[in-house]
């Protein structure tokens, strides 16, 4: 409870301290170890024990993913059963186990992302792009295994397709994990885009496989922005909720970068960025502590991109200049057009193939582990 309260007040590191203490106490008590009916005959006590452990685990995994801290326990050390249900359990004492398990599986994927992509010492399990492809496959499998009543609409949402709150949260979490897994490559391409435009005015085209990953990242951000917009309009946006605000900020950063890449849809992405910035401004004014911090970052991003656009307009022809960044929040209604999220399951060693006529991404591993992680706090 103290950890969740700390998040609401934007005390992330205090929240991590409380969760770490809770997880260590749970480990000392042996809650991570499977205990059968012979030791604990009461099925309700066993299920309470199971759900208590996995609740702490889920918070740890998601916090580690959002803040960039190492995981506190390995999955290999956990033998306890997954949450379940049976006729012996009082339904009033236990929530929907299907929703719990779906959230738990996302938490496991979040842990995999932290272990494989956001580490100071790279693991010898394939290239960075191959790791991203593997995580994308895990997310696709999660989506396919969802029960029908929990399946989100993985596309444009509308009033006629209004989702239930648990489904919306699952969809936002899914999109956030996809963003976290793919955003390093988007940042790499963005850095290259800026460097090339400032030096030569032209740039090499992006390989198809890399473009597919970038499109997936941007599409997830646009879907999250769309979902949060619908929640806002429907009065379902939790004004003081940390996770909603963090999802909104994360999506806004991706949309800001996408808008600066000079894509065909860049102006739409800038419109959505301006919309998200307007939401964060209102949340800040309403007293959301996390929004106060995130909106300050958005203002810095906004200022930097406006300067970048000004420089681009002076150094390039008008048709090649960056899209317009509004000085204030723009009124925007999400459109029907959405980027298709391509499958990355077939990516293999071909990801390392280079061509003199396209952008070479074969050295992204060195950039990620030796440069980016030393300078950026993810």
N, C-alpha and C positions, 0 to 999 in steps of 0.2 A: 504494500500500500504506500509506503514511503517512497519507493522507487517511482510509482506512477504519479504521485503528487509532485515529486521533483521534476518529472518530465513536463507536467502542466505548467510549472513555474520556470521552465527552460533551464533547469539545473541538471544538465545531461550527465556530467561527471559524478555528481552526487547520486543520480539514479543508477549509474554503473556500479558505484560503491555499494549501494544497498542490494542491487541484484547479485553482485559478486558475493556478498556476505550470505545472502539467502541460498545461493547455489552451493556454496561451500558447506553451509549448515546442512542442507539437504543431502549432500554427498556423505558427510560425516554420519548422518542418520541412516544411510544406506537406502535412500529413496530411489536411487538410480538402479538398484539391483532387483531382479525379479524374485518375488516371494510368492509361493503357491498357496493354495487353500489349506494345506496342512498346517502352515504357520499362522495364517490369518483366515479363519473360517468365514468370517462375515464378508460377503461380497461387496457391500457398500463401503466398508472400511478399505478394502483392497482398491476399489475404484477411486475413492477419495485420494488414496495414496498415489495412485497412478496419475491422476489429473493434477495433483499438487506439484509433482515432479515436473511434468511436461509444461505446466504453466510457467514455472521458473525458467525452464529451458527455452521456451519460446521467447520470453522477454529478453533473455541473454543473447540469443541469436540475432534478433531484430535490432537490439541496441548496438551490438558489435558491428553489424552491417551498416547501420546508419552513422556511427561515430568513428568507425575505423579502428577499433581496439581488437586485440587477439581474443580468440574464443577461450572460454574458461574450462571446457571439458570436451574431450573427443567423443564422437559417436561410438567409437569402438569400445569405450568403457561403460556404455549404457546397455543394460540387458532387460530393463523393465518393459512390460507389455505396452501396447498402444491403448489409448482410451477406447472403451467399448460400451455396449449396453446389453442388458438382458432383462427378463421379466422380474428378476429378484430385486432390481434397482427401482427406487422411487423416482419417477420421472420429474417430480417437482424439485428434487435435490440435485439433478444432473442436467446440464444443458445438452444440446444436440451433439452427439459424439461425432457425427459425420462432418459437421463444421469444424469441430475441434481437430479432427485428424487432418482435414484439408489445410488448416492453418499450421499445424505441426509439420506437415510435409513441406510447406513453403519455408518454414523456419530452418529445416534441414538443408534446403537449397541455399538459403541465405548463408548458412555456415560453410557450405561448399564454395560459394563465391568468395567469402573471406579467406578461406584456406588456400584457394587456387589462384586468385587474381590479385588480392590486396595483401601481399606478403612482401617483406623486405628481402627475403631470400627465395628466389624462384625455385619451384619444384621441377624436377626432371620428368614431367608427365606430358610432354608435348609443348608446342609453341603457345603463345598467348592466344592467338586466334583459334587454335584447336580447343583450348580450354573454354573459350567463349562458346564455341559450337557445341561442346558437351553440355554446358549449362543450359543453352537454348533447348537442347533435346530434353533435358530433365524438366524444364518448364512446360514443354509441349506434352510430355507424358503426364505431368500433374494435371494439365487441362483436360486431357483425354479421360483420366480416371475420376474426374469429378462426378458426383451424383447429379442427376438431371436437375434436381431442385436447387442445386448450388451453382449451376453453370452460368457464368456471366455472359453477356452479349459482347464478344470480343470484336466490336466494331463501333460504328456510330450509334449512340444512344438517343432516344427520343422520349417524349412524354408517353407515347403509347407502349414503350418498352421500359417502363420504370422498374428499376431493380429493387429488391428488398435490401435492407441495410446490411445484413451479413454478406450478401452477394457483392454489394458495392465495395465493402472492405476487402474481400478476397480479390476482387478485380484490381483495386488500387495497389494492393500488396504485390500481386503478380506483376503489374506494370512497373512498380518500383524496383523489383528485383531484376527485371529485364533491363531497366535503365542503368542500374548499378553495374551490371555485367558488361554492358556494351559502351558505356560513356567514355572509358579511356580511349577507345579507338576513335570515337567522334572528336574528342579533344585533340588527338594526334593529327587527324585530318584537318581540323580547324587551325591548329598551329601551322601546319604546312601551307594551308590556304593563305593565311595572312603573310607568311614569309615570302611565298612566291609572288603574291600580288605587289608586295612592297619592293621586291627586287627586280622582277622581270615583267610584271603585269600580266603574265599568263601562267597557267598551271597544268600539270599533267592530269589526265582523267583518272578517276578512281577505279580500281579493279572491281569487277562485278561482285565478287564475294564480299569485299570490304563494303561496297555500297549496300549490299543486302543487310549487313549488320547495322550500318548507320541508319538505314530506313527503319529497321526494327526499333531502334532506340528512339528515334523521332516519333514514330507512330505510337509507341507506348506513352510518350510524354503528352502527345495530343489527346489520346484517349483519356489519360488521367485528368487533364485540364477540362475536357468535355464532361467527364463524370462529376468532377468537383463543381463545375458550373451548374449542372443539373441539381446537385445537392443543395447548392446555394439558392437556386430559384425555388426549389421545393421546400425550403426551410429545414433541410436535414443536415446542413453543415454544422458540425460541432464547433462553436466559436472558440472555445478554449482547449480544444483537443490538439495535442502536440503532433500526432501522426498525420492528421489531415493537413495541417499547415506545412509539415515537412514534405509531404507528397506534392503539395502545390508549389513549394519553392523548388524542389528538385525538377519538376516538370518545366517550370519557368526558365531555369538555367539552360536546359536542353533546347527549349524553343528559342531562346536568345541566340545560342550558338548556331542553330539550324537557320535562323533568319539571316545570319551574317555570311552564310556559305554561298549565297547567290543562286539558290535553287529556283526552280519554276514556282514552287509553293512558298518561297521565302516570305512574301508579304502576308500570307495567311498565318504563318508561324509567328511573325512579328505581332500581328493582331492578337493572337492568343497569348503571347508573352505580355503584351500591354494589359490584356484582360486579367491575367494572373497577378500582375503587379498591382492592378487596382484592387483586387481582392485582398492581397497582403496589406495594402495601405489601410483598407477598412478594418481588417483584423487588428492591425497595430493600433488604430484609433480606438478600437473597442477594448483594448487592454490585454490582448494575447501576448504573453511574454516572448514566445518563440517568434511570432510575427514581427516583433520589434527588432529582433536581431536580423531575421531574414530580409525584412524590407530594407534595412540599411545596406545589405549586400546587393539587393536588387537595384537600389539607387546607384551604387557604384558600377554595376554591370550596365545599367542604362546609360550612365554618363560615358563610360568607355566605348560602348557601341555607337553612340551618337558621334563621338570624336572619330571613331573608325569610319563611319559613314561619310563624315565631312572630308576626311582625307581621301577616301575612295572616290568621292565625287569630283575632287580636284584632279586626281591622277588618272582617272579613267573616263571613258565616254559615258554619257548619261544612261545608256541602256545597260551598261555593265556595272553601274553603281549599286551599292547596297540598298535594300529596301528602307523605307522611312520608319524611324522609331519615334512614336508619338511622345510628346513632352508630358502627357498625362494619360491616365487610363482611358482607353478607347472603348466605346460601346460595341460589343462584338457578339454575334450569334453564331455558335459553332456551325460550320457548313457540313454538307454531306460528304465532301471528299475526304477520304482517309487513305493513308499510305498502306499498301499491302505489306504484311510482315512475312517475308520470305523464310523458307525453311533453311536452317543451317546444318541440318543433320548430315548432309552429304559432304560437308567440308572435311577435307583430309589434308594430305601433304600438298595438295594443289594450292593451298593458301600461301605457300612459300614461293610459288612461281613468280618470277619477276619478268618484266617486259620494259624495254626502254621507252615505250610509248605510253606507259601508265605509271601511276604513282607507286613507288617501291615501298611496301609495308613490311618487308622481311626483317627489318631491324627494329620493329616496334618493341620487341622484348627488351632490348638494351635500353631504349628510351623510357619504357615503363619502370623498370626495376632500378636503373641507375640515375635517372633524371627526374621523371615525373613524381615518383613517390617520395623523393627527397625534398621536393619543393611544394607539394600540394598536400593539404589535409583533407582527405576524402570524407 
